[in-house]
Structure formats: C-alpha cells, structure tokens
Amino acid sequence: MIVVPPGTTALIFDCDGTLVDTLPLYLQAWLAALRSEAAHEVAPDWFRGRGGLSEHMVLDLIETELGRPLDRPAILRAARGALLSAMDGLREIAVVADLARRYRGTLPMAVASSGSREIVMASLTRTELLDLFDCVVTIDDVARPKPAPDLFLEAARRLGAVPDCCLVLEDSAEGLAAAGHAGMQGVDVRPFVRAAAGPG
C-alpha cells in the first residue's frame, strides 16, 4: 500500500499511467496517427519508456529521427480522436485511485498531467475519478511540460499548498524529476502497480 508521509498537506497525481491505464490506448492511437498522417511506421517498442513525454516532445524526437518536419496539427487531431474513440475500454489503476478515494476530503488533491486538457478530462470523467480532485492542471495551463516543475508548482498554487509539503504520485522518470525540481517528494507508483497486478 502507498503510504503518505506525516507532514504531507496536499497530494498531486499524474494522470496517464498513474491514475488511469491510458498508455496502451495512447500507443495504438499514435501508431495509427503517424501511419495515416505522416506515412511513418514506428515500432511499438519505440514508445517504451517515453510515456512521460508530452505530445510535442514525442513529435520533436520523431522529427529529429526523420530529418523533416511533420504536420503536427493533423497528427495530434488524429491521435486524440483515436484515443477518445477508445475511451470505452479505459480503466482506472486501482491501487492509486484508491489512495485518492482514501484522502478525499482529508487532504487537498490535484491532477497534474503533461497531457492535453481534452484527453485528461475525458479520461478522468470516463473512469469517474474527476470528482475526487480539487483541480486539474494540464499542459494547456503551463509553459513547460515535465521534467520542468511548472505543472506541479501550478497545482500547488491552486491548492494553496506549500511545495515541500506536497506528495507527488508518478509513473515516469520525467514526472519524478519534475517533482524533485518543484521541491516536492515523489513516489514512483510503478512497483505498487506491478505488485497489485500479481505475477505474470
């Protein structure tokens, strides 16, 4: 079970891969969008370990590899559209969502995600988690994605919380680095998610 340390005055949760299991949906949506809008085939393994990157960070990497610019608006429209169409299959990550339920009404809580507001809000609404949180901060609200601290600092500001008393729940290296840069303690949820899933 994830333990909240004494002295914590606010909880800040990442969304994708932390609260909700969107990463498999993102993978299929991006593969299809790059194929249809950029005529580019990406190996599924290419995305492994890149779940903490914002959409434009992913496109930066692909453009660098290809040596040519891409039609970013078209790719993002296609990827987001495919993802929204697949939301019926979206599930919460119970070991983390249950922590939010446990502290609802006890500690102020926020979601801070490098994802777009459209996708984050749809994900939280579909899994009926949205009402647990006092605010939702997305890449649309700040200048820089993780690993910059902007998202977490904005979430703390909206919650009225001191950064060094905030606990961040994350599943990516970028997110954990962002928590550190914000002066917050970070918890890597991945071991808890694996333990909850059991062997296999």
N, CA and C atoms as a LAMMPS dump frame, in Angstrom:
ITEM: TIMESTEP
0
ITEM: NUMBER OF ATOMS
600
ITEM: BOX BOUNDS ff ff ff
-5.0000000000000000e+02 5.0000000000000000e+02
-5.0000000000000000e+02 5.0000000000000000e+02
-5.0000000000000000e+02 5.0000000000000000e+02
ITEM: ATOMS id mol type element x y z
1 1 1 N 0.852 -1.195 0
2 1 2 C 0 0 0
3 1 3 C 0.889 1.247 0
4 2 1 N 0.484 2.253 -0.764
5 2 2 C 1.211 3.512 -0.818
6 2 3 C 0.981 4.267 0.491
7 3 1 N 2.068 4.714 1.11
8 3 2 C 1.991 5.406 2.396
9 3 3 C 2.227 6.901 2.186
10 4 1 N 1.375 7.696 2.771
11 4 2 C 1.523 9.155 2.737
12 4 3 C 2.299 9.584 3.981
13 5 1 N 3.467 10.201 3.812
14 5 2 C 4.305 10.55 4.965
15 5 3 C 3.652 11.607 5.871
16 6 1 N 3.959 11.574 7.16
17 6 2 C 3.484 12.631 8.056
18 6 3 C 3.963 13.999 7.574
19 7 1 N 3.154 15.002 7.767
20 7 2 C 3.516 16.348 7.335
21 7 3 C 3.069 16.697 5.935
22 8 1 N 2.544 15.704 5.189
23 8 2 C 2.021 15.968 3.843
24 8 3 C 0.733 16.771 3.95
25 9 1 N 0.663 17.865 3.214
26 9 2 C -0.542 18.704 3.273
27 9 3 C -1.341 18.706 1.976
28 10 1 N -0.803 18.076 0.923
29 10 2 C -1.532 18.006 -0.35
30 10 3 C -0.98 16.855 -1.174
31 11 1 N -1.843 16.268 -1.982
32 11 2 C -1.456 15.177 -2.883
33 11 3 C -1.645 15.64 -4.317
34 12 1 N -0.646 15.356 -5.159
35 12 2 C -0.714 15.703 -6.576
36 12 3 C -0.459 14.444 -7.387
37 13 1 N -1.391 14.095 -8.245
38 13 2 C -1.345 12.865 -9.017
39 13 3 C -1.094 13.156 -10.497
40 14 1 N -0.167 12.424 -11.081
41 14 2 C -0.109 12.337 -12.537
42 14 3 C -1.378 11.616 -12.997
43 15 1 N -1.69 11.694 -14.27
44 15 2 C -2.896 11.025 -14.791
45 15 3 C -2.544 9.738 -15.546
46 16 1 N -1.949 9.884 -16.736
47 16 2 C -1.71 8.735 -17.613
48 16 3 C -0.673 7.788 -17.021
49 17 1 N -1.071 6.535 -16.834
50 17 2 C -0.164 5.534 -16.287
51 17 3 C -0.08 5.559 -14.778
52 18 1 N -0.721 6.54 -14.158
53 18 2 C -0.731 6.642 -12.699
54 18 3 C -2.142 6.42 -12.162
55 19 1 N -3.079 7.27 -12.563
56 19 2 C -4.474 7.104 -12.154
57 19 3 C -5.264 6.22 -13.118
58 20 1 N -4.946 6.333 -14.414
59 20 2 C -5.707 5.605 -15.436
60 20 3 C -4.749 4.913 -16.407
61 21 1 N -5.197 3.779 -16.918
62 21 2 C -4.337 2.948 -17.769
63 21 3 C -4.475 3.352 -19.236
64 22 1 N -4.092 4.592 -19.52
65 22 2 C -4.228 5.107 -20.885
66 22 3 C -3.07 4.738 -21.796
67 23 1 N -1.939 4.307 -21.246
68 23 2 C -0.752 4.155 -22.085
69 23 3 C -0.947 3.161 -23.239
70 24 1 N -1.612 2.013 -23.044
71 24 2 C -1.872 1.146 -24.212
72 24 3 C -2.742 1.825 -25.271
73 25 1 N -3.68 2.661 -24.832
74 25 2 C -4.546 3.372 -25.783
75 25 3 C -3.759 4.438 -26.539
76 26 1 N -2.891 5.152 -25.815
77 26 2 C -2.023 6.135 -26.459
78 26 3 C -1.159 5.473 -27.528
79 27 1 N -0.605 4.325 -27.204
80 27 2 C 0.277 3.629 -28.139
81 27 3 C -0.433 3.356 -29.455
82 28 1 N -1.6 2.743 -29.391
83 28 2 C -2.327 2.407 -30.618
84 28 3 C -2.759 3.657 -31.371
85 29 1 N -3.166 4.697 -30.634
86 29 2 C -3.613 5.932 -31.279
87 29 3 C -2.461 6.619 -32.015
88 30 1 N -1.301 6.654 -31.385
89 30 2 C -0.145 7.296 -32.011
90 30 3 C 0.383 6.501 -33.193
91 31 1 N 0.422 5.199 -33.083
92 31 2 C 0.874 4.374 -34.21
93 31 3 C -0.011 4.616 -35.43
94 32 1 N -1.318 4.648 -35.201
95 32 2 C -2.258 4.851 -36.306
96 32 3 C -2.136 6.262 -36.875
97 33 1 N -1.979 7.264 -36.006
98 33 2 C -1.895 8.656 -36.475
99 33 3 C -0.632 8.89 -37.287
100 34 1 N 0.479 8.347 -36.848
101 34 2 C 1.736 8.53 -37.581
102 34 3 C 1.696 7.807 -38.925
103 35 1 N 1.015 6.671 -38.946
104 35 2 C 0.881 5.919 -40.196
105 35 3 C 0.006 6.683 -41.186
106 36 1 N -1.115 7.216 -40.709
107 36 2 C -2.064 7.851 -41.625
108 36 3 C -1.671 9.276 -42.001
109 37 1 N -1.075 10.019 -41.069
110 37 2 C -0.816 11.435 -41.316
111 37 3 C 0.627 11.749 -41.689
112 38 1 N 1.544 10.809 -41.428
113 38 2 C 2.959 11.075 -41.725
114 38 3 C 3.588 9.979 -42.572
115 39 1 N 2.784 8.962 -42.911
116 39 2 C 3.305 7.82 -43.686
117 39 3 C 4.565 7.261 -43.023
118 40 1 N 4.519 7.2 -41.704
119 40 2 C 5.696 6.758 -40.952
120 40 3 C 5.305 5.623 -40.02
121 41 1 N 6.005 4.527 -40.134
122 41 2 C 5.782 3.373 -39.263
123 41 3 C 6.75 3.442 -38.085
124 42 1 N 6.214 3.377 -36.89
125 42 2 C 7.03 3.387 -35.681
126 42 3 C 6.867 2.044 -34.99
127 43 1 N 7.966 1.436 -34.602
128 43 2 C 7.894 0.174 -33.864
129 43 3 C 7.271 0.435 -32.501
130 44 1 N 6.341 -0.398 -32.07
131 44 2 C 5.723 -0.18 -30.749
132 44 3 C 6.745 -0.022 -29.626
133 45 1 N 7.852 -0.755 -29.722
134 45 2 C 8.864 -0.66 -28.664
135 45 3 C 9.502 0.722 -28.584
136 46 1 N 9.408 1.504 -29.664
137 46 2 C 9.985 2.85 -29.652
138 46 3 C 9.365 3.694 -28.541
139 47 1 N 8.092 3.44 -28.261
140 47 2 C 7.382 4.23 -27.259
141 47 3 C 7.674 3.778 -25.831
142 48 1 N 8.317 2.628 -25.677
143 48 2 C 8.596 2.129 -24.331
144 48 3 C 9.491 3.123 -23.583
145 49 1 N 9.082 3.488 -22.378
146 49 2 C 9.863 4.423 -21.589
147 49 3 C 9.644 5.881 -21.944
148 50 1 N 8.756 6.143 -22.936
149 50 2 C 8.502 7.524 -23.337
150 50 3 C 7.114 8 -22.907
151 51 1 N 6.49 7.245 -22.011
152 51 2 C 5.136 7.579 -21.567
153 51 3 C 5.043 8.885 -20.804
154 52 1 N 6.173 9.373 -20.273
155 52 2 C 6.157 10.618 -19.524
156 52 3 C 6.358 11.853 -20.371
157 53 1 N 6.512 11.669 -21.684
158 53 2 C 6.764 12.81 -22.568
159 53 3 C 5.457 13.448 -23.032
160 54 1 N 5.481 14.765 -23.201
161 54 2 C 4.324 15.453 -23.776
162 54 3 C 4.223 15.122 -25.258
163 55 1 N 3.067 15.445 -25.853
164 55 2 C 2.862 15.171 -27.277
165 55 3 C 3.945 15.829 -28.128
166 56 1 N 4.249 17.072 -27.843
167 56 2 C 5.225 17.78 -28.68
168 56 3 C 6.65 17.274 -28.447
169 57 1 N 6.94 16.758 -27.267
170 57 2 C 8.252 16.149 -27.036
171 57 3 C 8.402 14.88 -27.882
172 58 1 N 7.329 14.099 -27.971
173 58 2 C 7.348 12.908 -28.831
174 58 3 C 7.563 13.313 -30.286
175 59 1 N 6.843 14.337 -30.733
176 59 2 C 6.981 14.779 -32.12
177 59 3 C 8.364 15.361 -32.386
178 60 1 N 8.952 16.037 -31.398
179 60 2 C 10.33 16.531 -31.543
180 60 3 C 11.282 15.38 -31.863
181 61 1 N 11.151 14.295 -31.109
182 61 2 C 12.038 13.144 -31.293
183 61 3 C 11.852 12.515 -32.676
184 62 1 N 10.592 12.38 -33.092
185 62 2 C 10.32 11.741 -34.385
186 62 3 C 10.817 12.624 -35.53
187 63 1 N 10.602 13.939 -35.421
188 63 2 C 11.098 14.839 -36.467
189 63 3 C 12.621 14.788 -36.551
190 64 1 N 13.285 14.699 -35.425
191 64 2 C 14.749 14.608 -35.416
192 64 3 C 15.205 13.331 -36.106
193 65 1 N 14.534 12.223 -35.807
194 65 2 C 14.897 10.95 -36.429
195 65 3 C 14.64 10.968 -37.931
196 66 1 N 13.528 11.586 -38.342
197 66 2 C 13.173 11.608 -39.765
198 66 3 C 13.944 12.668 -40.538
199 67 1 N 14.367 13.709 -39.845
200 67 2 C 15.062 14.805 -40.52
201 67 3 C 14.139 15.684 -41.342
202 68 1 N 12.866 15.713 -40.968
203 68 2 C 11.9 16.545 -41.692
204 68 3 C 10.767 16.947 -40.752
205 69 1 N 10.137 18.092 -41.016
206 69 2 C 9.003 18.495 -40.176
207 69 3 C 7.765 17.666 -40.483
208 70 1 N 6.905 17.541 -39.504
209 70 2 C 5.655 16.807 -39.651
210 70 3 C 4.478 17.778 -39.551
211 71 1 N 3.339 17.35 -40.029
212 71 2 C 2.112 18.132 -39.891
213 71 3 C 1.572 17.87 -38.487
214 72 1 N 2.074 18.618 -37.531
215 72 2 C 1.743 18.358 -36.128
216 72 3 C 0.239 18.482 -35.833
217 73 1 N -0.426 19.534 -36.314
218 73 2 C -1.863 19.615 -36.019
219 73 3 C -2.643 18.405 -36.522
220 74 1 N -2.313 17.918 -37.715
221 74 2 C -3.025 16.757 -38.273
222 74 3 C -2.75 15.502 -37.445
223 75 1 N -1.505 15.307 -37.052
224 75 2 C -1.151 14.13 -36.255
225 75 3 C -1.842 14.18 -34.899
226 76 1 N -1.819 15.345 -34.26
227 76 2 C -2.452 15.463 -32.945
228 76 3 C -3.958 15.264 -33.036
229 77 1 N -4.591 15.807 -34.076
230 77 2 C -6.038 15.598 -34.255
231 77 3 C -6.345 14.112 -34.405
232 78 1 N -5.548 13.433 -35.23
233 78 2 C -5.789 12.007 -35.471
234 78 3 C -5.54 11.18 -34.211
235 79 1 N -4.451 11.473 -33.511
236 79 2 C -4.112 10.701 -32.31
237 79 3 C -5.144 10.922 -31.209
238 80 1 N -5.511 12.181 -30.999
239 80 2 C -6.501 12.459 -29.948
240 80 3 C -7.863 11.888 -30.304
241 81 1 N -8.228 11.978 -31.574
242 81 2 C -9.506 11.413 -31.995
243 81 3 C -9.563 9.914 -31.785
244 82 1 N -8.47 9.22 -32.13
245 82 2 C -8.42 7.768 -31.937
246 82 3 C -8.47 7.422 -30.456
247 83 1 N -7.799 8.207 -29.656
248 83 2 C -7.784 7.951 -28.214
249 83 3 C -9.162 8.161 -27.606
250 84 1 N -9.822 9.241 -27.983
251 84 2 C -11.161 9.496 -27.459
252 84 3 C -12.138 8.4 -27.879
253 85 1 N -11.952 7.867 -29.079
254 85 2 C -12.832 6.8 -29.562
255 85 3 C -12.622 5.491 -28.807
256 86 1 N -11.444 5.349 -28.183
257 86 2 C -11.126 4.104 -27.469
258 86 3 C -11.4 4.198 -25.973
259 87 1 N -11.979 5.3 -25.513
260 87 2 C -12.157 5.52 -24.07
261 87 3 C -13.07 4.495 -23.396
262 88 1 N -13.937 3.85 -24.152
263 88 2 C -14.825 2.861 -23.534
264 88 3 C -14.039 1.756 -22.846
265 89 1 N -12.831 1.488 -23.343
266 89 2 C -12.02 0.432 -22.748
267 89 3 C -11.109 0.903 -21.63
268 90 1 N -11.203 2.183 -21.26
269 90 2 C -10.282 2.737 -20.268
270 90 3 C -10.643 2.287 -18.856
271 91 1 N -9.616 1.942 -18.078
272 91 2 C -9.809 1.514 -16.698
273 91 3 C -8.92 2.333 -15.768
274 92 1 N -9.368 2.494 -14.551
275 92 2 C -8.535 3.14 -13.537
276 92 3 C -7.419 2.192 -13.097
277 93 1 N -6.391 2.764 -12.493
278 93 2 C -5.344 1.979 -11.84
279 93 3 C -5.695 1.994 -10.362
280 94 1 N -6.29 0.893 -9.905
281 94 2 C -6.992 0.878 -8.626
282 94 3 C -6.101 1.207 -7.435
283 95 1 N -4.865 0.712 -7.436
284 95 2 C -4.017 0.926 -6.265
285 95 3 C -3.741 2.418 -6.044
286 96 1 N -3.745 3.205 -7.109
287 96 2 C -3.536 4.651 -6.991
288 96 3 C -4.873 5.371 -6.81
289 97 1 N -5.872 4.993 -7.589
290 97 2 C -7.189 5.621 -7.461
291 97 3 C -7.75 5.43 -6.056
292 98 1 N -7.49 4.264 -5.458
293 98 2 C -7.986 4.016 -4.103
294 98 3 C -7.321 4.94 -3.081
295 99 1 N -6.069 5.314 -3.322
296 99 2 C -5.403 6.277 -2.442
297 99 3 C -6.127 7.626 -2.5
298 100 1 N -6.48 8.046 -3.706
299 100 2 C -7.219 9.302 -3.856
300 100 3 C -8.566 9.222 -3.141
301 101 1 N -9.238 8.101 -3.256
302 101 2 C -10.525 7.948 -2.562
303 101 3 C -10.336 8.031 -1.05
304 102 1 N -9.242 7.436 -0.572
305 102 2 C -8.973 7.386 0.864
306 102 3 C -8.766 8.787 1.445
307 103 1 N -8.164 9.683 0.652
308 103 2 C -7.835 11.01 1.163
309 103 3 C -8.789 12.1 0.699
310 104 1 N -9.807 11.742 -0.047
311 104 2 C -10.786 12.73 -0.481
312 104 3 C -11.443 13.358 0.742
313 105 1 N -11.397 14.694 0.837
314 105 2 C -11.986 15.376 1.979
315 105 3 C -11.05 15.505 3.161
316 106 1 N -9.91 14.82 3.106
317 106 2 C -8.916 14.896 4.184
318 106 3 C -7.753 15.789 3.8
319 107 1 N -7.25 15.617 2.576
320 107 2 C -6.182 16.453 2.041
321 107 3 C -6.635 17.045 0.711
322 108 1 N -6.225 18.281 0.408
323 108 2 C -6.498 18.8 -0.937
324 108 3 C -5.716 17.995 -1.968
325 109 1 N -6.336 17.758 -3.126
326 109 2 C -5.727 16.897 -4.136
327 109 3 C -5.9 17.492 -5.52
328 110 1 N -4.855 17.309 -6.355
329 110 2 C -4.879 17.795 -7.733
330 110 3 C -4.376 16.711 -8.67
331 111 1 N -4.731 16.861 -9.938
332 111 2 C -4.117 16.095 -11.025
333 111 3 C -3.24 17.061 -11.797
334 112 1 N -2.012 16.643 -12.105
335 112 2 C -1.092 17.468 -12.894
336 112 3 C -0.492 16.595 -13.989
337 113 1 N -0.862 16.876 -15.229
338 113 2 C -0.519 15.997 -16.343
339 113 3 C 0.071 16.768 -17.513
340 114 1 N 1.069 16.153 -18.166
341 114 2 C 1.612 16.715 -19.408
342 114 3 C 0.701 16.457 -20.602
343 115 1 N -0.414 15.779 -20.378
344 115 2 C -1.379 15.538 -21.435
345 115 3 C -2.238 16.769 -21.705
346 116 1 N -2.987 16.723 -22.8
347 116 2 C -3.888 17.825 -23.137
348 116 3 C -5.104 17.801 -22.214
349 117 1 N -5.698 18.97 -21.996
350 117 2 C -6.885 19.036 -21.132
351 117 3 C -8.01 18.165 -21.703
352 118 1 N -8.161 18.164 -23.013
353 118 2 C -9.223 17.378 -23.644
354 118 3 C -9.124 15.906 -23.248
355 119 1 N -7.931 15.338 -23.333
356 119 2 C -7.754 13.915 -23.05
357 119 3 C -7.802 13.639 -21.558
358 120 1 N -7.148 14.479 -20.763
359 120 2 C -7.122 14.257 -19.311
360 120 3 C -8.534 14.323 -18.73
361 121 1 N -9.294 15.318 -19.109
362 121 2 C -10.658 15.446 -18.578
363 121 3 C -11.539 14.287 -19.036
364 122 1 N -11.374 13.869 -20.288
365 122 2 C -12.151 12.728 -20.783
366 122 3 C -11.785 11.454 -20.024
367 123 1 N -10.505 11.272 -19.728
368 123 2 C -10.045 10.074 -19.015
369 123 3 C -10.6 10.033 -17.596
370 124 1 N -10.511 11.153 -16.904
371 124 2 C -10.99 11.197 -15.519
372 124 3 C -12.507 11.094 -15.445
373 125 1 N -13.188 11.665 -16.432
374 125 2 C -14.646 11.57 -16.464
375 125 3 C -15.083 10.141 -16.753
376 126 1 N -14.429 9.51 -17.726
377 126 2 C -14.803 8.141 -18.108
378 126 3 C -14.624 7.162 -16.95
379 127 1 N -13.598 7.353 -16.145
380 127 2 C -13.319 6.446 -15.022
381 127 3 C -13.97 6.913 -13.719
382 128 1 N -14.747 7.994 -13.791
383 128 2 C -15.48 8.534 -12.64
384 128 3 C -14.552 8.932 -11.494
385 129 1 N -13.37 9.443 -11.85
386 129 2 C -12.412 9.895 -10.846
387 129 3 C -12.386 11.42 -10.706
388 130 1 N -12.957 12.128 -11.651
389 130 2 C -12.812 13.583 -11.698
390 130 3 C -13.242 14.255 -10.401
391 131 1 N -14.342 13.793 -9.815
392 131 2 C -14.895 14.465 -8.636
393 131 3 C -14.037 14.303 -7.387
394 132 1 N -13.023 13.45 -7.447
395 132 2 C -12.139 13.278 -6.289
396 132 3 C -11.193 14.468 -6.12
397 133 1 N -10.996 15.252 -7.171
398 133 2 C -9.911 16.234 -7.179
399 133 3 C -10.424 17.671 -7.124
400 134 1 N -9.637 18.501 -6.441
401 134 2 C -9.974 19.907 -6.295
402 134 3 C -9.626 20.716 -7.536
403 135 1 N -8.627 20.27 -8.289
404 135 2 C -8.273 20.955 -9.534
405 135 3 C -7.517 20.009 -10.453
406 136 1 N -7.511 20.347 -11.723
407 136 2 C -6.8 19.585 -12.744
408 136 3 C -5.94 20.563 -13.537
409 137 1 N -4.645 20.299 -13.583
410 137 2 C -3.701 21.138 -14.329
411 137 3 C -3.134 20.299 -15.468
412 138 1 N -3.136 20.854 -16.683
413 138 2 C -2.619 20.122 -17.841
414 138 3 C -1.594 20.98 -18.576
415 139 1 N -1.016 20.392 -19.615
416 139 2 C -0.016 21.111 -20.409
417 139 3 C -0.592 22.387 -21.005
418 140 1 N -1.919 22.458 -21.148
419 140 2 C -2.546 23.655 -21.69
420 140 3 C -2.496 24.836 -20.712
421 141 1 N -2.112 24.574 -19.462
422 141 2 C -2.123 25.615 -18.43
423 141 3 C -0.744 26.179 -18.106
424 142 1 N 0.311 25.577 -18.627
425 142 2 C 1.668 25.989 -18.241
426 142 3 C 2.555 26.124 -19.478
427 143 1 N 3.733 26.69 -19.266
428 143 2 C 4.65 26.927 -20.385
429 143 3 C 5.46 25.685 -20.746
430 144 1 N 5.802 24.881 -19.738
431 144 2 C 6.734 23.768 -19.984
432 144 3 C 6.2 22.46 -19.41
433 145 1 N 6.397 21.351 -20.14
434 145 2 C 5.986 20.047 -19.63
435 145 3 C 7.018 19.496 -18.646
436 146 1 N 6.668 18.395 -17.997
437 146 2 C 7.651 17.662 -17.204
438 146 3 C 8.799 17.243 -18.135
439 147 1 N 10.052 17.275 -17.675
440 147 2 C 10.528 17.321 -16.286
441 147 3 C 10.657 18.71 -15.68
442 148 1 N 10.21 19.763 -16.362
443 148 2 C 10.152 21.079 -15.719
444 148 3 C 9.13 21.028 -14.578
445 149 1 N 9.276 21.856 -13.558
446 149 2 C 8.391 21.782 -12.388
447 149 3 C 7.064 22.507 -12.55
448 150 1 N 6.828 23.139 -13.706
449 150 2 C 5.698 24.058 -13.875
450 150 3 C 4.348 23.454 -13.473
451 151 1 N 4.062 22.24 -13.94
452 151 2 C 2.76 21.626 -13.677
453 151 3 C 2.529 21.439 -12.184
454 152 1 N 3.531 20.933 -11.486
455 152 2 C 3.366 20.666 -10.064
456 152 3 C 3.306 21.958 -9.252
457 153 1 N 4.09 22.944 -9.631
458 153 2 C 4.046 24.221 -8.923
459 153 3 C 2.696 24.918 -9.119
460 154 1 N 2.152 24.823 -10.329
461 154 2 C 0.835 25.41 -10.575
462 154 3 C -0.244 24.673 -9.788
463 155 1 N -0.13 23.342 -9.715
464 155 2 C -1.097 22.569 -8.926
465 155 3 C -1.03 22.965 -7.455
466 156 1 N 0.18 23.101 -6.909
467 156 2 C 0.326 23.516 -5.511
468 156 3 C -0.256 24.904 -5.296
469 157 1 N -0.015 25.813 -6.239
470 157 2 C -0.552 27.167 -6.121
471 157 3 C -2.074 27.142 -6.061
472 158 1 N -2.685 26.363 -6.929
473 158 2 C -4.148 26.301 -6.958
474 158 3 C -4.71 25.656 -5.697
475 159 1 N -3.954 24.727 -5.116
476 159 2 C -4.406 24.072 -3.886
477 159 3 C -4.113 24.91 -2.641
478 160 1 N -3.298 25.955 -2.799
479 160 2 C -2.897 26.736 -1.645
480 160 3 C -1.93 25.988 -0.752
481 161 1 N -1.095 25.128 -1.359
482 161 2 C -0.184 24.262 -0.609
483 161 3 C 1.267 24.701 -0.788
484 162 1 N 2.064 24.504 0.24
485 162 2 C 3.5 24.761 0.165
486 162 3 C 4.144 23.598 -0.586
487 163 1 N 4.961 23.859 -1.616
488 163 2 C 5.513 22.765 -2.421
489 163 3 C 6.21 21.664 -1.623
490 164 1 N 7.006 22.046 -0.619
491 164 2 C 7.76 20.988 0.061
492 164 3 C 6.9 20.151 1.005
493 165 1 N 5.612 20.478 1.105
494 165 2 C 4.678 19.648 1.872
495 165 3 C 3.742 18.84 0.961
496 166 1 N 4.006 18.891 -0.348
497 166 2 C 3.195 18.144 -1.314
498 166 3 C 3.837 16.792 -1.608
499 167 1 N 3 15.779 -1.786
500 167 2 C 3.454 14.463 -2.225
501 167 3 C 2.941 14.224 -3.633
502 168 1 N 3.86 13.855 -4.534
503 168 2 C 3.524 13.622 -5.937
504 168 3 C 3.515 12.128 -6.226
505 169 1 N 2.481 11.66 -6.904
506 169 2 C 2.364 10.265 -7.335
507 169 3 C 2.611 10.224 -8.83
508 170 1 N 3.621 9.459 -9.249
509 170 2 C 4.077 9.475 -10.642
510 170 3 C 4.476 8.087 -11.126
511 171 1 N 4.51 7.939 -12.465
512 171 2 C 4.93 6.655 -13.047
513 171 3 C 6.05 6.823 -14.064
514 172 1 N 6.645 8.007 -14.164
515 172 2 C 7.673 8.212 -15.184
516 172 3 C 8.878 8.925 -14.604
517 173 1 N 10.018 8.733 -15.262
518 173 2 C 11.24 9.415 -14.844
519 173 3 C 11.081 10.92 -14.97
520 174 1 N 10.414 11.366 -16.049
521 174 2 C 10.211 12.805 -16.246
522 174 3 C 9.365 13.402 -15.127
523 175 1 N 8.324 12.689 -14.743
524 175 2 C 7.446 13.183 -13.691
525 175 3 C 8.132 13.23 -12.34
526 176 1 N 8.902 12.193 -12.023
527 176 2 C 9.616 12.176 -10.747
528 176 3 C 10.682 13.264 -10.702
529 177 1 N 11.335 13.507 -11.853
530 177 2 C 12.305 14.607 -11.917
531 177 3 C 11.608 15.946 -11.72
532 178 1 N 10.42 16.114 -12.317
533 178 2 C 9.663 17.355 -12.162
534 178 3 C 9.29 17.589 -10.701
535 179 1 N 8.905 16.523 -10.009
536 179 2 C 8.58 16.654 -8.588
537 179 3 C 9.795 17.148 -7.813
538 180 1 N 10.953 16.562 -8.092
539 180 2 C 12.188 16.988 -7.438
540 180 3 C 12.516 18.436 -7.726
541 181 1 N 12.356 18.839 -8.983
542 181 2 C 12.634 20.221 -9.368
543 181 3 C 11.663 21.199 -8.695
544 182 1 N 10.46 20.712 -8.37
545 182 2 C 9.466 21.55 -7.693
546 182 3 C 9.671 21.571 -6.177
547 183 1 N 10.657 20.813 -5.688
548 183 2 C 10.897 20.744 -4.253
549 183 3 C 9.908 19.859 -3.522
550 184 1 N 9.311 18.907 -4.258
551 184 2 C 8.304 18.014 -3.686
552 184 3 C 8.837 16.593 -3.581
553 185 1 N 8.279 15.841 -2.663
554 185 2 C 8.619 14.422 -2.563
555 185 3 C 7.805 13.658 -3.604
556 186 1 N 8.448 12.75 -4.307
557 186 2 C 7.765 11.961 -5.318
558 186 3 C 7.741 10.488 -4.96
559 187 1 N 6.652 9.829 -5.29
560 187 2 C 6.523 8.382 -5.118
561 187 3 C 6.35 7.756 -6.491
562 188 1 N 7.21 6.799 -6.811
563 188 2 C 7.093 6.04 -8.052
564 188 3 C 6.033 4.963 -7.836
565 189 1 N 4.92 5.078 -8.536
566 189 2 C 3.815 4.143 -8.306
567 189 3 C 4.022 2.808 -9.008
568 190 1 N 4.992 2.725 -9.923
569 190 2 C 5.114 1.507 -10.732
570 190 3 C 5.303 0.229 -9.926
571 191 1 N 6.136 0.216 -8.877
572 191 2 C 6.241 -1.023 -8.09
573 191 3 C 4.919 -1.437 -7.437
574 192 1 N 4.127 -0.466 -7.005
575 192 2 C 2.837 -0.778 -6.383
576 192 3 C 1.852 -1.315 -7.413
577 193 1 N 1.89 -0.75 -8.63
578 193 2 C 1.014 -1.222 -9.708
579 193 3 C 1.369 -2.657 -10.087
580 194 1 N 2.692 -2.928 -10.207
581 194 2 C 3.121 -4.295 -10.542
582 194 3 C 2.728 -5.277 -9.449
583 195 1 N 2.9 -4.881 -8.193
584 195 2 C 2.57 -5.772 -7.082
585 195 3 C 1.07 -6.07 -7.059
586 196 1 N 0.266 -5.052 -7.348
587 196 2 C -1.188 -5.241 -7.355
588 196 3 C -1.624 -6.157 -8.499
589 197 1 N -0.876 -6.109 -9.619
590 197 2 C -1.22 -6.933 -10.779
591 197 3 C -0.888 -8.402 -10.533
592 198 1 N 0.054 -8.672 -9.632
593 198 2 C 0.432 -10.05 -9.33
594 198 3 C 1.393 -10.605 -10.356
595 199 1 N 1.768 -11.889 -10.219
596 199 2 C 2.729 -12.499 -11.151
597 199 3 C 2.135 -12.65 -12.544
598 200 1 N 3.041 -12.651 -13.524
599 200 2 C 2.608 -12.864 -14.902
600 200 3 C 2.622 -11.594 -15.701
